[in-house]
Amino acid sequence: MDEREFGRSGQHASVIGLGTWQLGADWGDVSDRDALAVLEAAAESGVTFFDTADVYGDGRSEETIATFLRGRPDLHVLVATKMGRRVDQIPENYVLDNFRAWNDRSRRNLGVDRIDLVQLHCPPTPVYSSDEVFDALDTLVEEERIAAYGVSVETCDEALAAIARPNVASVQIILNPFRMKPLRQVLPAAQEAGVGIIARVPLASGLLSGKYTKDTVFAKNDHRTYNRHGESFDQGETFSGVDFVTGVEAAAEFSALAPEGSTPAQLALCWITRQPGVTTVIPGARSPEQARANAAAAKLPELPQKTLDAIDDLYERRIKEQVEGRW
C-alpha cells in the first residue's frame, strides 16, 4: 500500500490506516481475540498506521496494540495515541506535569519508551492559543518521550490554529463525503505548512457503509445510541453530526454511486484518500473482513468526474446545512 509522509515529522503512514476506537469501547463488545484478529488483518493488508487513545476502553486499545506488536516484531507500524480526555475538560489541566503523567501511562500501555506520535485529544478551544501548552509538548519531544506531536480537533478553526504552530506534525479532523468543510481551508493550509492530515470518522460512524435503515437499533453501549445529540461528547463524533434519519436517506443516494465491484464504504475511503493534503484515513473495523475491505479501497481506480460531481451535489442538497455552521 502507498505510504505518505507526515511533512514536518519525516514519519510515514499507509494511506489507509486503522482507527482502534472500536477495539477499546463505545461500539458494542469486541472480544480480545477479535481485536487481535482485526489488527492482524489490517497489517497483512499493508496498513502501517494504527491510531488509538488512552481513553479507548481506558487503555484497553493501547494494550491490545502492544500485545499484537510484541508478537509481530517483523512489522513496522507507526502508532499514534491521544491524551487529555481522562480529566475534566478545562484548559488548566493541560500542563506539563499532567502531560508527563498521561504519557507515562500510555508508554506503559503500549510497551514502548518513546511513542511515535501523541495527539492532544480534542482539547478545549483556549488550549490552541496557549504557548505554554505547546512548549510543554516540545519538552516531551526533548525528553524523548515522544517522537512527534499533533492535535485532534473538532472544528476547522481549531485545525487552522494548530497548523499555525511551528512544531505540530499532524492534525486529525473529521473528513468524509458528509463533512467537506475542511477541503476549503484546512487541507490547503496543512499542505503549505507541511502538516499531516489524519482523516477520522471517514464513514460517518457507519452511515456511509449504506447498511443502516432508519429502524436500525445499536447496542446500548454504542455511542451511536447514547451520543446522537452530544450527550457524552461532541455530537460531531457520532454520524458526523448529521441527523440519523437524514443521514440514512443521504447514504442510500451515496451507495448508488459506488463503482461496480466496490462497496459504498470503499467509495467513501477512496474519495478521502484522493483529497489533496490527506496523509492517511483511519476507518475502524470490528472484524478482519472489515479491515481487509477498508484497506482494499486504496486499490480503487480514479473516480470519474461524474461521480465526484454527484457526491458534491449530495452534500450540498442534504448535508451541508446541518454541519457547516457548527464545525
C-alpha positions as CSV (number, residue, x, y, z in Angstrom):
1,M,0.0,0.0,0.0
2,D,1.2,3.5,-0.7
3,E,2.6,5.5,2.2
4,R,2.7,9.2,2.6
5,E,4.9,11.5,4.7
6,F,3.8,13.4,7.8
7,G,5.5,16.6,6.5
8,R,7.4,18.1,9.4
9,S,8.0,14.9,11.3
10,G,9.6,12.8,8.5
11,Q,7.4,9.9,9.5
12,H,5.3,7.9,7.1
13,A,2.0,6.2,7.2
14,S,-0.1,4.0,4.9
15,V,-2.7,6.0,3.0
16,I,-5.3,3.9,4.8
17,G,-4.6,3.3,8.4
18,L,-6.7,1.7,11.2
19,G,-8.6,3.5,13.9
20,T,-8.9,1.4,17.0
21,W,-11.7,3.1,19.0
22,Q,-13.8,0.1,18.2
23,L,-11.2,-2.2,19.8
24,G,-11.5,-0.3,23.1
25,A,-15.1,0.7,23.8
26,D,-18.2,2.6,22.7
27,W,-19.0,0.4,19.7
28,G,-20.6,-2.5,21.4
29,D,-18.5,-5.5,22.6
30,V,-15.4,-6.7,20.8
31,S,-13.5,-9.7,22.3
32,D,-9.7,-9.7,22.8
33,R,-9.4,-12.4,20.2
34,D,-11.4,-10.4,17.6
35,A,-9.5,-7.3,18.3
36,L,-6.2,-9.0,17.7
37,A,-7.6,-10.6,14.5
38,V,-8.5,-7.1,13.2
39,L,-5.0,-5.8,13.8
40,E,-3.5,-8.9,12.1
41,A,-5.8,-8.5,9.1
42,A,-5.0,-4.8,8.8
43,A,-1.3,-5.4,8.9
44,E,-1.5,-8.2,6.4
45,S,-3.3,-5.8,4.1
46,G,-0.5,-3.2,4.2
47,V,-1.7,-0.9,6.9
48,T,1.3,0.7,8.7
49,F,-0.6,3.3,10.9
50,F,-2.6,2.5,14.0
51,D,-4.5,5.3,15.7
52,T,-5.6,4.9,19.3
53,A,-6.2,6.9,22.5
54,D,-5.7,6.5,26.3
55,V,-9.5,6.6,26.8
56,Y,-10.4,3.9,24.3
57,G,-11.5,1.3,26.8
58,D,-9.5,3.2,29.5
59,G,-6.3,1.9,27.9
60,R,-7.5,-1.4,26.5
61,S,-7.0,-0.3,22.9
62,E,-3.4,0.7,23.6
63,E,-2.7,-2.5,25.5
64,T,-4.2,-4.6,22.6
65,I,-1.9,-2.9,20.1
66,A,1.1,-3.6,22.4
67,T,0.1,-7.3,22.6
68,F,-0.2,-7.6,18.9
69,L,3.1,-5.8,18.0
70,R,5.0,-7.9,20.6
71,G,4.0,-10.9,18.7
72,R,5.0,-9.4,15.3
73,P,8.5,-7.9,15.7
74,D,8.8,-8.0,11.9
75,L,6.3,-5.3,11.4
76,H,7.0,-1.6,11.3
77,V,3.8,0.2,12.3
78,L,3.6,3.9,13.3
79,V,1.4,4.1,16.4
80,A,-0.3,7.3,17.3
81,T,-2.2,7.7,20.6
82,K,-4.0,10.6,22.2
83,M,-4.2,12.2,25.6
84,G,-6.3,14.6,27.6
85,R,-9.8,13.2,27.8
86,R,-9.3,11.3,31.1
87,V,-9.7,14.5,33.1
88,D,-12.1,17.4,33.3
89,Q,-12.0,19.4,30.1
90,I,-10.7,22.7,31.3
91,P,-7.6,24.4,30.0
92,E,-5.9,24.3,33.4
93,N,-5.4,20.6,33.1
94,Y,-3.2,20.9,30.0
95,V,0.1,21.4,31.8
96,L,3.5,19.7,31.6
97,D,3.1,17.6,34.8
98,N,-0.1,16.1,33.6
99,F,1.3,15.5,30.1
100,R,4.2,13.6,31.7
101,A,1.8,11.5,33.8
102,W,-0.5,10.8,30.8
103,N,2.5,9.9,28.7
104,D,3.9,7.6,31.3
105,R,0.6,5.7,31.4
106,S,0.4,5.4,27.6
107,R,4.0,4.3,27.3
108,R,3.3,1.6,29.8
109,N,0.2,0.5,28.0
110,L,2.0,0.5,24.6
111,G,5.1,-1.1,26.0
112,V,7.5,1.5,24.5
113,D,10.0,4.0,25.7
114,R,9.0,6.6,23.1
115,I,5.7,7.0,21.4
116,D,5.7,7.7,17.6
117,L,3.0,10.3,17.7
118,V,1.0,11.8,20.5
119,Q,-2.0,14.0,19.9
120,L,-4.0,16.2,22.2
121,H,-7.4,14.7,22.1
122,C,-9.9,17.4,21.1
123,P,-8.8,19.8,23.9
124,P,-10.8,22.9,25.0
125,T,-10.6,25.6,22.4
126,P,-8.5,28.0,24.6
127,V,-5.7,25.4,24.6
128,Y,-4.8,26.2,21.0
129,S,-3.8,29.8,21.9
130,S,-1.6,28.8,24.8
131,D,2.1,29.0,24.2
132,E,2.7,27.1,27.4
133,V,0.8,24.0,26.1
134,F,3.0,23.8,23.0
135,D,6.2,24.5,24.9
136,A,5.2,21.5,27.2
137,L,4.7,19.3,24.1
138,D,8.1,20.4,22.8
139,T,9.5,19.3,26.2
140,L,8.1,15.8,25.8
141,V,10.0,15.6,22.4
142,E,13.2,16.9,24.0
143,E,12.9,14.3,26.8
144,E,12.5,11.6,24.1
145,R,9.1,10.5,25.5
146,I,7.5,11.1,22.1
147,A,8.9,11.4,18.6
148,A,6.3,14.0,17.4
149,Y,3.0,15.5,18.4
150,G,-0.2,16.6,16.8
151,V,-3.7,17.7,17.7
152,S,-7.1,16.0,17.1
153,V,-9.7,18.8,16.6
154,E,-13.4,19.2,16.3
155,T,-13.6,22.4,14.2
156,C,-11.9,23.9,11.2
157,D,-10.9,26.9,13.2
158,E,-9.1,24.7,15.7
159,A,-7.4,22.9,12.9
160,L,-6.1,26.2,11.4
161,A,-4.8,27.3,14.9
162,A,-2.9,24.0,15.3
163,I,-1.4,24.2,11.8
164,A,0.0,27.6,12.6
165,R,2.0,26.2,15.5
166,P,5.6,25.5,14.2
167,N,6.2,22.0,15.6
168,V,2.7,20.4,15.1
169,A,3.3,17.4,12.9
170,S,-0.3,16.4,12.3
171,V,-3.9,17.4,12.6
172,Q,-6.6,14.8,12.9
173,I,-10.0,16.0,11.8
174,I,-13.4,14.6,10.7
175,L,-13.4,14.4,6.9
176,N,-15.8,12.4,4.7
177,P,-18.4,13.0,2.0
178,F,-20.7,14.2,4.7
179,R,-18.2,16.6,6.2
180,M,-16.5,18.6,3.4
181,K,-15.7,21.9,5.0
182,P,-12.1,21.0,5.8
183,L,-11.4,20.9,2.0
184,R,-11.6,24.6,1.6
185,Q,-9.1,26.0,4.1
186,V,-7.7,23.3,6.4
187,L,-6.2,20.9,3.8
188,P,-4.6,23.7,1.7
189,A,-3.1,25.3,4.9
190,A,-1.8,21.9,6.0
191,Q,-0.2,21.3,2.7
192,E,1.5,24.7,2.7
193,A,2.8,24.2,6.2
194,G,3.9,20.6,5.8
195,V,1.5,19.3,8.4
196,G,0.0,15.8,8.0
197,I,-3.8,15.3,7.9
198,I,-5.3,12.3,9.6
199,A,-8.9,11.9,8.4
200,R,-11.1,10.4,11.0
201,V,-14.8,9.3,11.2
202,P,-14.4,8.5,7.4
203,L,-17.7,6.5,7.2
204,A,-19.7,8.9,9.3
205,S,-20.0,6.3,12.1
206,G,-21.0,3.7,9.5
207,L,-23.7,5.7,7.7
208,L,-21.6,5.7,4.5
209,S,-21.5,1.9,4.5
210,G,-25.1,2.0,3.3
211,K,-26.0,-0.8,5.7
212,Y,-28.4,1.1,8.0
213,T,-32.1,2.0,7.8
214,K,-34.0,4.4,10.0
215,D,-35.1,1.4,12.1
216,T,-31.6,0.2,12.8
217,V,-31.0,-0.3,16.6
218,F,-27.5,-0.1,18.0
219,A,-26.3,-1.6,21.3
220,K,-26.9,0.5,24.5
221,N,-23.1,0.8,25.0
222,D,-22.6,2.0,21.4
223,H,-22.1,5.8,21.1
224,R,-24.5,5.7,18.1
225,T,-27.2,5.1,20.7
226,Y,-26.1,7.3,23.6
227,N,-24.4,10.2,21.9
228,R,-26.7,11.1,19.0
229,H,-27.3,14.6,20.4
230,G,-23.9,15.1,22.0
231,E,-24.9,13.8,25.4
232,S,-21.4,12.4,26.3
233,F,-19.0,14.1,23.9
234,D,-19.1,16.3,20.8
235,Q,-22.1,15.4,18.7
236,G,-19.9,15.6,15.6
237,E,-18.2,12.4,16.5
238,T,-21.4,10.5,16.0
239,F,-22.7,10.2,12.4
240,S,-20.5,13.3,11.7
241,G,-23.2,15.4,13.4
242,V,-25.8,14.5,10.8
243,D,-29.3,13.7,12.0
244,F,-29.7,9.9,11.7
245,V,-32.8,9.8,9.5
246,T,-31.3,12.4,7.1
247,G,-28.0,10.5,7.1
248,V,-29.7,7.2,6.3
249,E,-31.6,8.8,3.4
250,A,-28.5,10.5,2.0
251,A,-26.4,7.4,2.5
252,A,-28.8,5.5,0.2
253,E,-28.2,8.0,-2.5
254,F,-24.4,7.8,-1.9
255,S,-24.5,4.0,-2.0
256,A,-25.9,4.1,-5.6
257,L,-22.7,5.9,-6.7
258,A,-20.3,3.1,-5.7
259,P,-18.4,1.8,-8.7
260,E,-19.2,-1.8,-9.9
261,G,-17.3,-4.3,-7.7
262,S,-16.8,-1.9,-4.8
263,T,-18.8,-1.0,-1.7
264,P,-20.1,2.4,-0.6
265,A,-17.6,2.3,2.3
266,Q,-14.8,1.8,-0.2
267,L,-16.1,4.7,-2.3
268,A,-16.0,6.9,0.8
269,L,-12.5,5.9,1.7
270,C,-11.2,6.3,-1.9
271,W,-12.8,9.7,-2.1
272,I,-11.0,10.8,1.1
273,T,-7.6,9.5,0.1
274,R,-7.8,11.4,-3.2
275,Q,-8.2,14.8,-1.5
276,P,-5.0,16.8,-1.8
277,G,-3.4,17.2,1.6
278,V,-4.7,14.0,3.2
279,T,-1.9,11.8,4.7
280,T,-3.9,8.9,6.0
281,V,-7.5,8.0,6.7
282,I,-8.4,5.8,9.8
283,P,-11.5,3.7,9.4
284,G,-12.3,1.4,12.3
285,A,-13.1,-2.2,12.0
286,R,-14.9,-4.8,14.2
287,S,-13.9,-7.8,12.1
288,P,-11.0,-8.9,10.0
289,E,-13.2,-8.8,6.9
290,Q,-14.0,-5.2,7.5
291,A,-10.3,-4.4,8.0
292,R,-9.4,-6.1,4.7
293,A,-12.2,-4.4,2.8
294,N,-11.2,-1.0,4.1
295,A,-7.6,-1.5,3.1
296,A,-8.7,-2.6,-0.4
297,A,-10.1,0.8,-1.0
298,A,-6.6,2.0,-1.7
299,K,-6.6,0.0,-4.9
300,L,-9.6,1.5,-6.5
301,P,-9.0,3.4,-9.7
302,E,-9.5,7.1,-10.1
303,L,-13.1,8.1,-9.6
304,P,-14.9,9.5,-12.7
305,Q,-15.8,13.2,-12.6
306,K,-19.5,12.5,-12.8
307,T,-19.2,10.5,-9.5
308,L,-17.3,13.3,-7.9
309,D,-19.9,15.8,-9.0
310,A,-22.7,13.7,-7.7
311,I,-21.0,13.4,-4.3
312,D,-20.6,17.2,-4.2
313,D,-24.3,17.7,-5.2
314,L,-25.5,15.3,-2.5
315,Y,-23.6,17.1,0.2
316,E,-24.9,20.5,-1.0
317,R,-28.5,19.3,-1.0
318,R,-28.8,17.1,2.0
319,I,-25.9,17.6,4.4
320,K,-24.2,21.0,4.3
321,E,-26.8,23.0,6.2
322,Q,-26.7,20.6,9.1
323,V,-22.9,20.6,9.7
324,E,-21.1,23.6,8.3
325,G,-22.3,26.1,10.9
326,R,-21.1,24.0,13.8
327,W,-17.7,22.5,12.8
